Amino acid sequence: MDPEARSYYEKAQALEKEGKTDAALAAYLSALERDPEDLDISYKAATSLLRTGHLDEAASQFRRIVFIAPDHISARTNLGNCQLLLGDHENAEANFQQVLETTPDNNNALFGLGCVRMKLGKTEEAREPAEHLLQLLPESVEALTLYAETRARDLQSSSAGAAFRKALSIDDRYTPALLGLSELLTRSNRSKEAVILAQRAVDMDASNPLGYRILGDAYQFTGENDKAYYAFEKARSRAPKDIDIILRLSALQRKRKNVDEALALAREGYRLKPDNKAVVSAIGTALTALGLRSVGRDVLKYAAEGRPIAEDSLNRIDAFLQNRSRQPKEETVAPLSDGKDSDTGPETEEQSPTNQDV
């Protein structure tokens, strides 16, 4: 190691011990600038970048390290962590798997692999690393919560509920366990307790849109649709491009008889994700609920066939929404179609979930 680089390196380590992460990062980068080929400096600088949220820069450094030293387990694990946080899930999964081929009991890689497979919708495949991790760390709130998440969709979800509750008995402020158990209880028709847990989670972290989304779901199942609406709106304000939240708001507005707003929300979702079948279906359902059956049927047909909405239909929908926004609610709005539509019948409400033992 270059002597001047070593001086900065040792200074960075001292600052790190004092909790001065930003100053430590600056010192590590100064050391790296003076000796860019030293892998110890590169690794510590990359780790410091990861801890301070500079994910792209950290990933670049970790990628360089594993190119030079493919067996650098810690660098490859942290590269997977960066990729997981950046949404590069396939590459993250590959890196975690490669780490586990060499060190099958690597806690960080097991946790990362379980998490990334859940993100990819590979719930059954996520169970193996989650169960292995729980065997290694039976009192870890992270391991318990990950295991519970992999079991939460089981028909008999009692093992998931027990794991969530055990995690909370160890740390009652662990937000992922609070939200996971709240979501599970909502699906099990125990939404009053679900509201309490989700409210605790958002009180501790008001910036998390997932917390408000889960709180909104719980309120909706208690029949408190106004409270659900405000929870979903808070979630949307924190994640304005989240299609899942937009769709929930659209469906809820139909229930609250604000069907023009339901259509506007679904149309907004289509601008963001025109290839999303659920968004297209939400537009068709809202149109039908407004009594615009002909164009509603056309749009629902597009959804069933996985096709985009025809430009002519989109223009008519946009014109309808503009006209609707200009007129008082009590006035009749000009029909969207050419006289083929009729008044809508009652909507089909979503079915309640099956009771489960939680």
PEPE-V796920 format. One record per residue. SS is DSSP state (helix for helix, strand for strand, loop for the rest). OMEGA is omega in whole degrees, 0 to 359 (none if undefined). D_FIRST is the distance of its C-alpha to the first C-alpha in Angstrom with 2 decimals. Layout:
# PEPE-V796920
((SS;OMEGA;D_FIRST) (SS;OMEGA;D_FIRST))
This chain:
# PEPE-V796920
((loop;178;0.00) (loop;184;3.77) (helix;180;6.24) (helix;177;8.52) (helix;179;6.75) (helix;180;6.22) (helix;178;9.85) (helix;181;11.03) (helix;180;9.60) (helix;176;11.47) (helix;180;14.32) (helix;179;14.67) (helix;179;15.01) (helix;179;17.61) (helix;179;19.44) (helix;179;19.58) (helix;179;21.26) (loop;180;23.70) (loop;180;24.64) (loop;190;23.60) (helix;181;22.46) (helix;178;22.80) (helix;178;20.88) (helix;179;18.08) (helix;180;18.05) (helix;180;17.93) (helix;177;14.90) (helix;180;13.03) (helix;175;14.26) (helix;177;13.18) (helix;181;9.51) (helix;179;10.20) (helix;183;12.05) (helix;178;9.38) (loop;186;6.93) (loop;182;9.76) (loop;181;8.92) (loop;185;6.47) (helix;177;9.53) (helix;178;8.94) (helix;181;8.63) (helix;182;11.41) (helix;181;13.48) (helix;178;13.54) (helix;180;14.35) (helix;179;16.98) (helix;178;18.41) (helix;176;18.79) (helix;179;20.51) (helix;182;22.77) (helix;181;23.73) (loop;173;24.69) (loop;178;26.77) (loop;193;24.93) (helix;181;25.79) (helix;180;25.72) (helix;179;22.26) (helix;180;20.99) (helix;179;22.85) (helix;179;21.42) (helix;179;17.79) (helix;179;18.91) (helix;178;20.92) (helix;181;18.08) (helix;183;16.09) (helix;173;19.28) (helix;180;20.01) (helix;184;16.86) (loop;185;17.14) (loop;181;20.84) (loop;178;20.77) (loop;188;18.38) (helix;183;21.30) (helix;179;20.08) (helix;180;19.02) (helix;177;22.38) (helix;180;24.29) (helix;173;22.96) (helix;176;23.68) (helix;178;27.16) (helix;177;27.41) (helix;182;26.63) (helix;176;29.17) (helix;181;31.69) (helix;180;31.51) (helix;180;31.75) (loop;178;34.78) (loop;194;33.31) (helix;182;34.97) (helix;179;35.35) (helix;176;31.67) (helix;179;30.80) (helix;181;33.34) (helix;180;31.96) (helix;178;28.39) (helix;179;29.74) (helix;181;31.97) (helix;177;29.20) (helix;184;27.24) (helix;174;30.49) (helix;180;31.21) (helix;182;28.25) (loop;188;28.44) (loop;179;32.05) (loop;181;31.82) (loop;185;28.93) (helix;183;30.45) (helix;180;28.63) (helix;177;29.44) (helix;179;33.02) (helix;180;33.52) (helix;180;32.06) (helix;177;34.20) (helix;181;37.28) (helix;185;36.78) (helix;177;36.21) (helix;173;39.21) (helix;177;41.33) (helix;181;40.30) (loop;181;41.35) (loop;180;44.65) (loop;188;43.95) (helix;182;45.25) (helix;179;46.34) (helix;178;43.05) (helix;185;41.21) (helix;183;43.19) (helix;177;41.48) (helix;180;37.95) (helix;180;39.60) (helix;178;41.74) (helix;180;38.93) (helix;181;36.81) (helix;175;39.86) (helix;180;40.39) (helix;185;36.87) (loop;186;37.12) (loop;180;40.86) (loop;181;40.54) (loop;179;37.98) (helix;179;39.61) (helix;180;37.37) (helix;179;38.32) (helix;182;41.97) (helix;178;42.13) (helix;178;40.59) (helix;180;43.03) (helix;180;45.89) (helix;179;45.05) (helix;181;45.29) (helix;189;48.71) (loop;181;50.12) (loop;176;52.12) (loop;177;53.78) (loop;173;57.58) (loop;189;57.37) (loop;183;54.44) (helix;180;55.02) (helix;177;51.77) (helix;179;49.85) (helix;180;51.78) (helix;180;51.18) (helix;176;47.41) (helix;183;47.27) (helix;177;49.39) (helix;178;47.32) (helix;181;44.16) (helix;175;46.04) (helix;177;47.32) (helix;180;43.72) (loop;185;42.65) (loop;178;45.59) (loop;181;43.43) (loop;189;41.44) (helix;180;42.48) (helix;178;42.05) (helix;177;44.36) (helix;183;46.85) (helix;179;47.06) (helix;179;47.14) (helix;178;49.99) (helix;180;51.78) (helix;179;51.74) (helix;180;52.97) (helix;177;55.75) (helix;179;56.86) (helix;182;57.30) (loop;179;59.24) (loop;176;61.72) (loop;192;60.39) (helix;178;59.39) (helix;176;60.35) (helix;179;57.62) (helix;178;55.33) (helix;182;55.98) (helix;182;55.09) (helix;180;51.74) (helix;178;50.79) (helix;176;51.87) (helix;182;49.62) (helix;182;46.69) (helix;175;47.36) (helix;180;47.99) (helix;181;44.45) (loop;183;42.87) (loop;181;45.20) (loop;187;42.72) (loop;180;42.86) (helix;180;45.45) (helix;179;45.67) (helix;180;47.05) (helix;178;49.83) (helix;179;50.59) (helix;176;51.08) (helix;178;53.09) (helix;177;55.26) (helix;182;55.90) (helix;178;56.98) (helix;182;59.31) (helix;180;60.80) (helix;172;61.76) (loop;181;63.45) (loop;181;65.47) (loop;188;63.98) (helix;178;63.38) (helix;178;63.11) (helix;177;60.28) (helix;180;58.66) (helix;181;58.94) (helix;177;57.21) (helix;179;54.40) (helix;178;53.90) (helix;177;54.01) (helix;176;51.23) (helix;181;49.20) (helix;179;49.98) (helix;179;49.00) (helix;178;45.52) (loop;189;45.30) (loop;181;47.83) (loop;181;47.03) (loop;184;47.23) (helix;181;50.10) (helix;180;50.75) (helix;179;51.47) (helix;179;53.61) (helix;177;55.65) (helix;179;56.22) (helix;180;57.47) (helix;179;59.73) (helix;180;61.26) (helix;179;61.74) (helix;173;63.44) (helix;179;65.89) (helix;182;66.74) (loop;178;67.20) (loop;173;69.55) (loop;193;67.32) (helix;177;67.42) (helix;176;66.91) (helix;176;63.61) (helix;178;62.76) (helix;180;63.34) (helix;179;61.30) (helix;179;58.33) (helix;178;58.62) (helix;176;58.88) (helix;177;55.68) (helix;180;54.01) (helix;177;55.30) (helix;181;53.69) (helix;185;50.33) (loop;183;50.88) (loop;180;53.86) (loop;182;53.10) (loop;183;53.31) (helix;181;56.59) (helix;178;56.80) (helix;179;56.70) (helix;179;59.47) (helix;179;61.47) (helix;177;61.12) (helix;180;62.58) (helix;180;65.46) (helix;179;66.16) (helix;178;66.23) (helix;179;68.57) (helix;179;70.88) (helix;177;70.88) (loop;181;71.95) (loop;182;74.93) (loop;193;73.54) (helix;185;74.06) (helix;180;74.30) (helix;177;70.98) (helix;178;69.45) (helix;179;70.56) (helix;183;69.12) (helix;177;65.70) (helix;176;65.76) (helix;176;66.62) (helix;181;63.57) (helix;182;61.45) (helix;182;63.03) (helix;180;62.46) (loop;181;58.89) (loop;174;59.93) (loop;178;59.05) (loop;180;61.81) (loop;183;64.06) (helix;180;63.61) (helix;179;67.25) (helix;178;66.88) (helix;180;63.77) (helix;180;65.66) (helix;177;68.57) (helix;181;66.34) (helix;179;64.67) (helix;178;68.10) (helix;181;69.38) (helix;178;66.52) (helix;179;67.01) (helix;181;70.74) (helix;183;70.21) (helix;182;67.99) (helix;188;70.70) (loop;174;73.58) (loop;185;74.57) (loop;184;73.96) (loop;180;77.67) (loop;176;78.48) (loop;180;78.61) (loop;179;75.90) (loop;183;76.91) (loop;181;76.25) (loop;183;73.31) (loop;187;75.28) (loop;175;78.66) (loop;182;80.83) (loop;184;79.81) (loop;177;78.00) (loop;180;79.69) (loop;182;78.94) (loop;171;76.30) (loop;181;77.11) (loop;177;75.14) (loop;171;71.48) (loop;181;70.25) (loop;177;68.06) (loop;180;64.92) (loop;177;65.67) (loop;180;64.38) (loop;178;61.80) (loop;176;62.92) (loop;178;62.92) (loop;177;60.18) (loop;183;59.56) (loop;none;56.48))
